[in-house]
């Protein structure tokens, strides 16, 4: 029996814990810090995900045998390295390997050296040089802070003025701190974004099913970007043959290059893809699973996630083939009023006792107050995940149940997976 600590407190971490709870090999489950939902399936610890020393100390004190890391920040801070130093297995890459997300420059250079197709790019450490470069480029361009910026360090700039303003924001106004001291400017790729994931043991990659997510706050991809307002799986834009090609042309060469560089990658590697008429290119890599993609991908996984995580932490995938439930999943993120700007917390949540038995609800920004009431505690509050034999059925189930969740100012997009349903109807016509 295995004692597990999950690092993080979002919907992704609740979904990971929910899936691990299906393993007969799991004994005790802890979350650092967790949320109101994770407290029902494990024990929450008053430890921040980025507090590496406290997490290592807690894992030691609780005799934890595996730490499963959800978010990127503790990985970039070297949590996996510190756990390895004290003899605790970690599902997540080393600090050196986590640079594939922590530094855009590192990732782009890695892709070039590995022969992975990506957008044309240049890196700058001086704002004046970056501005001169922008004047020579066709618009739009994408400007990215090099380091981790909580999802806010990327801008698609339609005009030179937009690009110049974002360069100043990052490099002159220090809007993203040290993360913006270096920036990457890329050509803007056009197409459909798809999230592809692989469980990696440093050498081999076992592909999961792909997903599509929605970043902007408003319907029709309007408004500011967020951490993610919904997702669905499978993606109608990626066939089985496409997925094999992504495995062979993206994941395999990247893993080989990282291994050759002395930075083998173990954990979940996330490739953000742009699918368009001229082929597929990589937008970015992340060193962990996406949120809210995890909430629609993990429920489709058949088999023991815990066994796979332990094997990968020890450096070997037991099998490169996973079985997947063919039924689609649609996830609707319900957010606080005002998100992604300022929002109120401590708002009582009702309606969860009215959710259909075959619909999942993963918590993110929730907590239980002193009176035992479930209340909001963040911008993205809950993800409601519907299941169906078709994407339309899954979508209807997700929205039917999202409407039952009630708290003051609750907001969510109304067009999650709509394009998948529309495309399917067109194909059948």
GUZALUM-198692 format. One record per residue (C-alpha): residue number from 1; y, z, x. Coordinates in steps of 0.1 Angstrom, whole numbers, plus 5000, padded with zeros to 4 digits. Layout:
N
PT; num; yy; zz; xx
PT; NUM; Y; Z; X
...
***
This chain:
429
PT; num; yy; zz; xx
PT; 1; 5000; 5000; 5000
PT; 2; 5034; 4990; 5013
PT; 3; 5068; 5008; 5010
PT; 4; 5096; 4983; 5008
PT; 5; 5134; 4986; 5011
PT; 6; 5155; 4957; 4996
PT; 7; 5190; 4954; 5011
PT; 8; 5217; 4943; 4987
PT; 9; 5229; 4951; 4952
PT; 10; 5232; 4918; 4933
PT; 11; 5212; 4897; 4909
PT; 12; 5193; 4881; 4937
PT; 13; 5181; 4915; 4949
PT; 14; 5171; 4926; 4914
PT; 15; 5151; 4893; 4911
PT; 16; 5134; 4900; 4945
PT; 17; 5125; 4935; 4934
PT; 18; 5112; 4923; 4901
PT; 19; 5090; 4898; 4918
PT; 20; 5077; 4923; 4944
PT; 21; 5068; 4947; 4916
PT; 22; 5041; 4922; 4906
PT; 23; 5023; 4928; 4938
PT; 24; 4993; 4952; 4938
PT; 25; 5001; 4960; 4974
PT; 26; 5035; 4975; 4966
PT; 27; 5038; 5013; 4965
PT; 28; 5074; 5025; 4967
PT; 29; 5105; 5003; 4962
PT; 30; 5140; 5012; 4974
PT; 31; 5173; 4994; 4971
PT; 32; 5204; 4998; 4993
PT; 33; 5226; 5001; 4974
PT; 34; 5210; 4984; 4943
PT; 35; 5226; 4984; 4908
PT; 36; 5220; 4996; 4873
PT; 37; 5190; 4973; 4868
PT; 38; 5173; 4980; 4901
PT; 39; 5173; 5017; 4893
PT; 40; 5147; 5010; 4866
PT; 41; 5122; 4994; 4890
PT; 42; 5129; 5014; 4922
PT; 43; 5151; 5040; 4938
PT; 44; 5187; 5032; 4946
PT; 45; 5201; 5046; 4979
PT; 46; 5238; 5053; 4984
PT; 47; 5240; 5030; 5014
PT; 48; 5262; 4999; 5018
PT; 49; 5243; 4967; 5026
PT; 50; 5265; 4961; 5057
PT; 51; 5260; 4996; 5071
PT; 52; 5233; 4987; 5096
PT; 53; 5228; 5021; 5112
PT; 54; 5224; 5039; 5079
PT; 55; 5200; 5013; 5066
PT; 56; 5178; 5016; 5098
PT; 57; 5180; 5054; 5095
PT; 58; 5171; 5053; 5058
PT; 59; 5141; 5030; 5065
PT; 60; 5129; 5053; 5092
PT; 61; 5133; 5085; 5071
PT; 62; 5116; 5069; 5040
PT; 63; 5087; 5055; 5062
PT; 64; 5095; 5020; 5050
PT; 65; 5071; 4993; 5063
PT; 66; 5091; 4962; 5053
PT; 67; 5128; 4956; 5048
PT; 68; 5136; 4926; 5027
PT; 69; 5173; 4915; 5033
PT; 70; 5191; 4898; 5005
PT; 71; 5227; 4890; 5016
PT; 72; 5239; 4874; 5047
PT; 73; 5263; 4900; 5061
PT; 74; 5238; 4925; 5074
PT; 75; 5218; 4897; 5090
PT; 76; 5249; 4884; 5108
PT; 77; 5255; 4920; 5119
PT; 78; 5220; 4922; 5135
PT; 79; 5200; 4943; 5110
PT; 80; 5168; 4924; 5117
PT; 81; 5172; 4931; 5155
PT; 82; 5178; 4968; 5150
PT; 83; 5148; 4971; 5127
PT; 84; 5126; 4953; 5152
PT; 85; 5138; 4977; 5179
PT; 86; 5125; 5007; 5160
PT; 87; 5093; 4990; 5150
PT; 88; 5100; 4982; 5113
PT; 89; 5092; 4947; 5099
PT; 90; 5121; 4927; 5085
PT; 91; 5121; 4897; 5062
PT; 92; 5152; 4880; 5075
PT; 93; 5163; 4862; 5106
PT; 94; 5177; 4877; 5138
PT; 95; 5214; 4879; 5145
PT; 96; 5212; 4848; 5167
PT; 97; 5193; 4828; 5141
PT; 98; 5217; 4840; 5113
PT; 99; 5245; 4821; 5130
PT; 100; 5233; 4791; 5111
PT; 101; 5253; 4806; 5082
PT; 102; 5277; 4829; 5101
PT; 103; 5292; 4800; 5120
PT; 104; 5299; 4766; 5105
PT; 105; 5305; 4752; 5140
PT; 106; 5271; 4765; 5151
PT; 107; 5253; 4749; 5121
PT; 108; 5270; 4715; 5124
PT; 109; 5263; 4714; 5162
PT; 110; 5227; 4724; 5155
PT; 111; 5223; 4696; 5129
PT; 112; 5237; 4670; 5152
PT; 113; 5214; 4680; 5180
PT; 114; 5184; 4681; 5156
PT; 115; 5192; 4647; 5141
PT; 116; 5198; 4661; 5106
PT; 117; 5221; 4640; 5084
PT; 118; 5254; 4657; 5076
PT; 119; 5291; 4649; 5071
PT; 120; 5313; 4638; 5100
PT; 121; 5331; 4669; 5113
PT; 122; 5354; 4683; 5139
PT; 123; 5362; 4719; 5150
PT; 124; 5396; 4733; 5157
PT; 125; 5410; 4766; 5172
PT; 126; 5447; 4755; 5169
PT; 127; 5464; 4749; 5136
PT; 128; 5486; 4721; 5150
PT; 129; 5456; 4702; 5163
PT; 130; 5439; 4705; 5129
PT; 131; 5470; 4693; 5111
PT; 132; 5473; 4662; 5134
PT; 133; 5436; 4654; 5127
PT; 134; 5441; 4656; 5090
PT; 135; 5469; 4631; 5091
PT; 136; 5444; 4605; 5105
PT; 137; 5417; 4611; 5079
PT; 138; 5411; 4595; 5045
PT; 139; 5415; 4620; 5017
PT; 140; 5399; 4642; 5004
PT; 141; 5386; 4663; 5033
PT; 142; 5368; 4696; 5033
PT; 143; 5383; 4725; 5053
PT; 144; 5361; 4755; 5061
PT; 145; 5367; 4788; 5079
PT; 146; 5341; 4790; 5106
PT; 147; 5328; 4825; 5098
PT; 148; 5317; 4844; 5068
PT; 149; 5344; 4847; 5041
PT; 150; 5326; 4859; 5010
PT; 151; 5324; 4823; 4996
PT; 152; 5362; 4819; 4997
PT; 153; 5366; 4802; 5030
PT; 154; 5360; 4766; 5019
PT; 155; 5385; 4742; 5002
PT; 156; 5381; 4706; 4991
PT; 157; 5415; 4692; 4998
PT; 158; 5427; 4662; 4978
PT; 159; 5459; 4657; 4998
PT; 160; 5473; 4662; 5033
PT; 161; 5495; 4689; 5018
PT; 162; 5465; 4708; 5004
PT; 163; 5447; 4706; 5037
PT; 164; 5478; 4717; 5056
PT; 165; 5483; 4747; 5033
PT; 166; 5447; 4758; 5036
PT; 167; 5448; 4755; 5074
PT; 168; 5479; 4777; 5074
PT; 169; 5462; 4801; 5051
PT; 170; 5432; 4804; 5074
PT; 171; 5448; 4802; 5108
PT; 172; 5484; 4814; 5105
PT; 173; 5482; 4839; 5076
PT; 174; 5448; 4853; 5086
PT; 175; 5436; 4851; 5049
PT; 176; 5400; 4853; 5061
PT; 177; 5405; 4875; 5092
PT; 178; 5385; 4866; 5123
PT; 179; 5364; 4842; 5102
PT; 180; 5393; 4818; 5100
PT; 181; 5403; 4818; 5137
PT; 182; 5383; 4786; 5140
PT; 183; 5379; 4760; 5113
PT; 184; 5357; 4730; 5107
PT; 185; 5371; 4699; 5090
PT; 186; 5346; 4675; 5074
PT; 187; 5345; 4643; 5055
PT; 188; 5341; 4649; 5018
PT; 189; 5307; 4638; 5005
PT; 190; 5304; 4627; 4969
PT; 191; 5273; 4631; 4948
PT; 192; 5253; 4660; 4932
PT; 193; 5247; 4693; 4950
PT; 194; 5211; 4706; 4951
PT; 195; 5199; 4739; 4966
PT; 196; 5166; 4736; 4987
PT; 197; 5148; 4766; 5001
PT; 198; 5120; 4772; 5025
PT; 199; 5101; 4802; 5036
PT; 200; 5100; 4799; 5074
PT; 201; 5080; 4817; 5101
PT; 202; 5098; 4803; 5131
PT; 203; 5076; 4772; 5133
PT; 204; 5065; 4761; 5098
PT; 205; 5084; 4758; 5066
PT; 206; 5069; 4763; 5031
PT; 207; 5092; 4747; 5005
PT; 208; 5101; 4764; 4972
PT; 209; 5111; 4745; 4941
PT; 210; 5147; 4733; 4942
PT; 211; 5176; 4745; 4920
PT; 212; 5211; 4735; 4910
PT; 213; 5239; 4760; 4908
PT; 214; 5275; 4760; 4894
PT; 215; 5303; 4774; 4916
PT; 216; 5336; 4770; 4897
PT; 217; 5344; 4795; 4870
PT; 218; 5351; 4770; 4842
PT; 219; 5332; 4744; 4822
PT; 220; 5332; 4710; 4837
PT; 221; 5336; 4726; 4872
PT; 222; 5372; 4736; 4866
PT; 223; 5390; 4765; 4880
PT; 224; 5385; 4785; 4912
PT; 225; 5352; 4788; 4930
PT; 226; 5330; 4819; 4924
PT; 227; 5298; 4833; 4939
PT; 228; 5279; 4812; 4913
PT; 229; 5282; 4811; 4874
PT; 230; 5247; 4798; 4866
PT; 231; 5217; 4778; 4878
PT; 232; 5186; 4760; 4867
PT; 233; 5153; 4749; 4881
PT; 234; 5138; 4723; 4886
PT; 235; 5165; 4698; 4896
PT; 236; 5163; 4664; 4880
PT; 237; 5178; 4649; 4912
PT; 238; 5150; 4658; 4935
PT; 239; 5115; 4644; 4931
PT; 240; 5083; 4657; 4949
PT; 241; 5087; 4628; 4974
PT; 242; 5123; 4637; 4980
PT; 243; 5113; 4673; 4986
PT; 244; 5087; 4662; 5012
PT; 245; 5114; 4642; 5029
PT; 246; 5137; 4671; 5030
PT; 247; 5109; 4692; 5045
PT; 248; 5102; 4665; 5072
PT; 249; 5138; 4654; 5079
PT; 250; 5157; 4686; 5075
PT; 251; 5137; 4718; 5078
PT; 252; 5112; 4708; 5104
PT; 253; 5137; 4694; 5130
PT; 254; 5161; 4724; 5124
PT; 255; 5133; 4749; 5130
PT; 256; 5121; 4730; 5161
PT; 257; 5156; 4729; 5175
PT; 258; 5162; 4766; 5168
PT; 259; 5129; 4775; 5184
PT; 260; 5138; 4753; 5215
PT; 261; 5171; 4771; 5217
PT; 262; 5154; 4805; 5218
PT; 263; 5165; 4814; 5182
PT; 264; 5134; 4810; 5160
PT; 265; 5142; 4814; 5123
PT; 266; 5121; 4837; 5102
PT; 267; 5129; 4843; 5066
PT; 268; 5143; 4821; 5038
PT; 269; 5164; 4791; 5050
PT; 270; 5187; 4776; 5024
PT; 271; 5199; 4740; 5027
PT; 272; 5228; 4730; 5005
PT; 273; 5222; 4692; 4999
PT; 274; 5244; 4665; 4987
PT; 275; 5223; 4638; 4969
PT; 276; 5240; 4605; 4965
PT; 277; 5232; 4567; 4963
PT; 278; 5231; 4563; 5001
PT; 279; 5207; 4592; 5007
PT; 280; 5207; 4630; 5011
PT; 281; 5229; 4649; 5036
PT; 282; 5231; 4686; 5044
PT; 283; 5263; 4703; 5034
PT; 284; 5255; 4737; 5049
PT; 285; 5227; 4761; 5057
PT; 286; 5224; 4797; 5046
PT; 287; 5202; 4823; 5062
PT; 288; 5190; 4838; 5029
PT; 289; 5182; 4829; 4993
PT; 290; 5210; 4818; 4970
PT; 291; 5224; 4839; 4941
PT; 292; 5221; 4829; 4912
PT; 293; 5194; 4804; 4924
PT; 294; 5169; 4832; 4932
PT; 295; 5170; 4843; 4896
PT; 296; 5156; 4810; 4884
PT; 297; 5133; 4802; 4914
PT; 298; 5115; 4835; 4918
PT; 299; 5102; 4837; 4882
PT; 300; 5086; 4803; 4888
PT; 301; 5067; 4815; 4919
PT; 302; 5030; 4822; 4913
PT; 303; 5013; 4844; 4938
PT; 304; 5022; 4874; 4959
PT; 305; 5057; 4873; 4974
PT; 306; 5051; 4906; 4992
PT; 307; 5021; 4892; 5011
PT; 308; 5041; 4862; 5022
PT; 309; 5071; 4883; 5032
PT; 310; 5049; 4905; 5054
PT; 311; 5032; 4875; 5070
PT; 312; 5065; 4858; 5078
PT; 313; 5080; 4891; 5092
PT; 314; 5050; 4891; 5115
PT; 315; 5055; 4855; 5125
PT; 316; 5030; 4835; 5104
PT; 317; 5030; 4819; 5070
PT; 318; 4996; 4824; 5054
PT; 319; 4998; 4791; 5036
PT; 320; 5025; 4763; 5035
PT; 321; 5016; 4755; 4999
PT; 322; 5028; 4777; 4970
PT; 323; 5019; 4773; 4934
PT; 324; 5048; 4771; 4909
PT; 325; 5051; 4775; 4871
PT; 326; 5061; 4741; 4858
PT; 327; 5082; 4756; 4830
PT; 328; 5120; 4753; 4836
PT; 329; 5143; 4782; 4840
PT; 330; 5180; 4784; 4831
PT; 331; 5202; 4812; 4843
PT; 332; 5236; 4821; 4828
PT; 333; 5258; 4844; 4847
PT; 334; 5279; 4867; 4826
PT; 335; 5311; 4878; 4844
PT; 336; 5339; 4903; 4839
PT; 337; 5372; 4892; 4824
PT; 338; 5395; 4881; 4852
PT; 339; 5368; 4872; 4877
PT; 340; 5370; 4857; 4903
PT; 341; 5404; 4874; 4904
PT; 342; 5411; 4911; 4895
PT; 343; 5389; 4926; 4869
PT; 344; 5382; 4959; 4852
PT; 345; 5351; 4980; 4859
PT; 346; 5335; 5008; 4839
PT; 347; 5333; 4988; 4807
PT; 348; 5303; 4997; 4785
PT; 349; 5276; 4971; 4781
PT; 350; 5256; 4967; 4749
PT; 351; 5230; 4944; 4735
PT; 352; 5203; 4944; 4762
PT; 353; 5179; 4960; 4738
PT; 354; 5182; 4928; 4716
PT; 355; 5170; 4904; 4744
PT; 356; 5138; 4884; 4736
PT; 357; 5107; 4896; 4754
PT; 358; 5102; 4864; 4773
PT; 359; 5138; 4863; 4786
PT; 360; 5148; 4880; 4818
PT; 361; 5180; 4898; 4826
PT; 362; 5189; 4905; 4862
PT; 363; 5217; 4929; 4870
PT; 364; 5244; 4925; 4896
PT; 365; 5277; 4943; 4889
PT; 366; 5263; 4972; 4868
PT; 367; 5259; 5009; 4873
PT; 368; 5250; 5039; 4851
PT; 369; 5279; 5063; 4846
PT; 370; 5279; 5101; 4845
PT; 371; 5271; 5100; 4808
PT; 372; 5241; 5077; 4813
PT; 373; 5258; 5047; 4799
PT; 374; 5253; 5013; 4815
PT; 375; 5287; 4999; 4825
PT; 376; 5302; 4971; 4845
PT; 377; 5307; 4976; 4882
PT; 378; 5316; 4941; 4896
PT; 379; 5328; 4906; 4889
PT; 380; 5294; 4890; 4882
PT; 381; 5277; 4914; 4859
PT; 382; 5244; 4900; 4847
PT; 383; 5222; 4868; 4848
PT; 384; 5203; 4860; 4817
PT; 385; 5173; 4837; 4824
PT; 386; 5157; 4816; 4797
PT; 387; 5123; 4800; 4799
PT; 388; 5109; 4770; 4779
PT; 389; 5084; 4742; 4780
PT; 390; 5114; 4718; 4784
PT; 391; 5149; 4723; 4800
PT; 392; 5164; 4721; 4765
PT; 393; 5142; 4750; 4753
PT; 394; 5150; 4771; 4784
PT; 395; 5187; 4764; 4780
PT; 396; 5187; 4774; 4743
PT; 397; 5168; 4806; 4751
PT; 398; 5193; 4815; 4779
PT; 399; 5223; 4810; 4757
PT; 400; 5208; 4826; 4726
PT; 401; 5202; 4857; 4746
PT; 402; 5235; 4856; 4765
PT; 403; 5253; 4858; 4732
PT; 404; 5236; 4891; 4725
PT; 405; 5250; 4908; 4756
PT; 406; 5283; 4924; 4747
PT; 407; 5311; 4940; 4768
PT; 408; 5348; 4937; 4766
PT; 409; 5360; 4905; 4782
PT; 410; 5326; 4891; 4789
PT; 411; 5329; 4854; 4800
PT; 412; 5304; 4827; 4809
PT; 413; 5302; 4790; 4812
PT; 414; 5289; 4770; 4783
PT; 415; 5276; 4739; 4802
PT; 416; 5249; 4753; 4825
PT; 417; 5220; 4728; 4827
PT; 418; 5238; 4706; 4801
PT; 419; 5236; 4676; 4824
PT; 420; 5198; 4681; 4829
PT; 421; 5193; 4681; 4792
PT; 422; 5215; 4651; 4787
PT; 423; 5198; 4631; 4815
PT; 424; 5164; 4639; 4801
PT; 425; 5176; 4626; 4766
PT; 426; 5189; 4594; 4782
PT; 427; 5156; 4588; 4801
PT; 428; 5136; 4593; 4769
PT; 429; 5158; 4569; 4749
***
